[in-house]
Amino acid sequence: MNYTLKIAVIGGRGKVGRFIADYALKRGYQVRMLVRSINLQTTSNEHIEVVEGDARDKDVIANLIQGCNVVINTLGQPAKGKAVSYPLSCNDGRQKERTRNFS
């Protein structure tokens, strides 16, 4: 397979994020996955790059999407604690990387 296109997955360890990552890999995409803790990451595949960080930090998001052709947000709301109450905003990084927003 030709792994030339790269997908960033926010919330990559969740049920939907894992499904998307697996689906993308089967179709020949590279995957860059944002996780809260790299110690809990169990995925090992040479075409998955794991990035540790907080999805609420725009610098983390800018780093995650750098070099990606597609960004997919599968971030869910926490069962406890403070909910993420904003639409994920990574416009500065998206414009730099020339990715497009599809709703």
Residue, then its C-alpha position, 0 to 999 in steps of 0.5 A: m500500500n502507498y501510505t502517502l496521505k495522513i489523517a489526524v484523529i482526535g480522540g483516537r483511543g475511543k470506540v469511534g476513533r479506533f474504528i476510524a484509525d483501523y479503517a484508514l490503515k486498511r485503506g492505506y492512510q497514515v494515522r496520527m492519533l492524539v491520546r491523553s496518556i501515551n502510557l495507556q496507548t496499546t496500538s502498535n503499528e508502524h503507520i500510526e504516530v501517537v501524540e500525547g496531549d490535551a485536546r483543549d490545548k491549541d498548541v497540541i492540536a496545531n502540532l497534531i495536524q501539522g502535515c496531515n491531509v485530513v483531521i477527524n475529531t471523535l472527542g467525546q464528553p467525559a463522564k465526570g469533570k469539566a466537559v469540553s464546551y467549545p467546537l474544536s478550534c484549530n483554524d490557525g493550524r488548519q490554514k497553515e496546513r491547508t486542510r479544509n473543514f467539512s461538517 
